[in-house]
Amino acid sequence: MLICACGNRDLAIVTSWSDRNLGRQFWSCLRNERRCGWSGWFDEPMCHRSVEVIPRLIRSMNKLQESLQQATLQARMYKLIILFSWALFSTHYLKHGRSRL
Ligand SMILES: [Zn+2]
């Protein structure tokens, strides 16, 4: 069983989000809900190519998600505009009849 340098046995596996170790997991001491500062790698070191490629893929994925959110908002806005224009058209049509169109 793994024990921290401070004697604590309450260790957690945490995922790194740094560019150099993106997604790599490590042990971290959780003494009194505050970390004592100790940590040790749980996963093996990542290969050089993964360290280079994965952050780029994550950034690319984030950009795509942003684009998707913007496109979704635009689609909602266009739907509202179409609904509004049809409501306006129907109101006008009912009020003035077919001959005044
Ligand atoms: Zn500790």
Boltz pocket constraint, residues with backbone or C-beta under 6 A from the ligand:
constraints:
  - pocket:
      binder: B
      contacts: [[A, 4], [A, 5], [A, 6], [A, 7], [A, 8], [A, 29], [A, 30], [A, 31], [A, 35], [A, 36], [A, 37], [A, 38]]
      max_distance: 6.0
